[in-house]
Amino acid sequence: MAEHGIFYWNELMTRDTGKARAFYGKVLGWTFTEMPMEEGVYVMAMQGEKPVGGIFPMSGPQFDGVPEHWMSYIAVDDVDERLELARAHGGEIIQPPFDVPGIGRIAILKDSGGAVQGWMTPVDPA
């Protein structure tokens, strides 16, 4: 399992994944692979054979008024347990935990100061 408390994954939230792919492909040399999902196509950014980030298509009314941004995810040992601690210390759960098969259990929250982040308990690759 990923080390508890480290920044584990970064994801570009964008309305135009094609434009993002063109930009990061040209300026950073990333290549891309696609993963179909319910909300559209998730794009994995690759540096050689290593996944280095994701590109998430922001579509739907839940993203109205939300600017494009990079979203960080922190690995935690037990997302459900850690969310209870976060709530007890002034955090706010924006999206309750959900499972992504083969990836892990993820939730979105605001910390006590209002900063939005994702927490995830990654699937053990073993």
C-alpha positions in Angstrom: 0.0 0.0 0.0 1.1 3.6 -0.6 2.6 5.4 2.4 0.0 7.0 4.6 0.0 10.8 4.4 1.9 11.4 1.1 0.6 13.2 -1.9 -0.2 10.2 -4.1 -1.9 11.5 -7.4 -2.5 14.7 -9.2 -5.3 15.3 -11.7 -6.0 18.2 -14.0 -9.7 19.0 -13.9 -10.5 20.6 -17.3 -13.3 21.2 -19.8 -11.1 20.5 -22.8 -9.0 17.4 -22.4 -7.8 17.6 -26.1 -6.4 21.1 -25.5 -4.7 19.9 -22.2 -3.2 16.9 -24.0 -1.8 19.1 -26.7 -0.3 21.5 -24.2 1.3 19.0 -21.9 2.4 16.7 -24.7 4.3 19.5 -26.4 5.7 21.3 -23.3 6.4 18.2 -21.1 6.6 15.4 -23.6 3.8 13.4 -21.9 2.0 10.7 -23.8 -1.5 9.6 -23.0 -3.7 6.6 -22.6 -7.4 6.6 -22.2 -9.7 4.9 -19.7 -13.4 4.9 -20.3 -15.6 5.9 -17.3 -19.2 6.8 -16.7 -18.5 10.6 -16.9 -16.5 10.3 -20.2 -13.0 9.3 -20.9 -10.3 9.7 -18.3 -6.9 10.4 -19.6 -3.7 9.1 -18.0 -0.6 11.2 -18.6 2.5 9.1 -19.0 6.2 9.9 -18.8 7.7 7.0 -20.6 6.0 3.9 -19.0 5.2 5.7 -15.7 1.8 7.3 -15.1 2.4 10.8 -13.8 -1.1 12.2 -13.5 -4.6 12.2 -14.8 -6.8 14.5 -16.9 -10.5 14.5 -15.8 -13.2 15.9 -18.0 -15.3 18.4 -16.0 -18.8 18.1 -17.5 -22.2 18.4 -16.0 -23.9 20.9 -13.7 -21.8 20.0 -10.6 -18.9 21.8 -12.3 -20.8 25.0 -13.1 -18.7 27.9 -11.9 -15.7 25.7 -11.0 -12.5 27.0 -12.6 -10.1 24.5 -14.2 -7.5 23.4 -11.7 -5.1 20.7 -10.6 -6.5 18.4 -7.9 -4.2 16.6 -5.4 -5.0 13.3 -3.7 -3.3 12.2 -0.5 -3.0 8.5 0.3 -4.5 7.5 3.7 -4.6 4.2 5.4 -8.4 4.1 5.8 -10.3 6.8 4.1 -13.6 6.2 6.0 -11.8 6.4 9.4 -9.8 9.5 8.4 -12.9 11.3 7.2 -14.4 10.9 10.6 -11.3 12.5 12.1 -11.4 15.3 9.5 -15.0 16.0 10.3 -14.3 16.1 14.0 -11.6 18.6 13.4 -13.4 21.1 11.2 -13.2 19.3 7.8 -16.2 19.1 5.5 -17.0 16.1 3.3 -17.8 17.3 -0.3 -18.1 13.9 -1.9 -18.5 10.8 0.4 -16.3 7.8 -0.2 -16.7 5.9 -3.4 -14.8 2.9 -4.9 -12.9 3.0 -8.2 -12.2 -0.7 -9.2 -8.5 -1.4 -9.4 -7.7 2.1 -8.1 -9.0 2.5 -4.6 -11.5 4.2 -2.3 -11.7 8.0 -2.8 -13.4 11.0 -1.1 -13.3 14.7 -1.7 -13.2 17.1 1.3 -12.4 20.6 2.5 -9.9 21.0 5.3 -10.6 23.3 8.2 -9.4 26.3 6.2 -11.5 25.4 3.2 -8.8 23.9 0.9 -10.3 21.2 -1.3 -8.4 17.9 -1.8 -9.0 14.2 -2.4 -8.1 11.5 0.0 -7.7 7.9 -1.2 -6.9 4.5 0.1 -5.2 3.0 -2.9 -5.7 -0.6 -3.9 -2.7 -2.7 -2.8 -1.0 -3.6 -6.1 0.0 -7.0 -4.7 
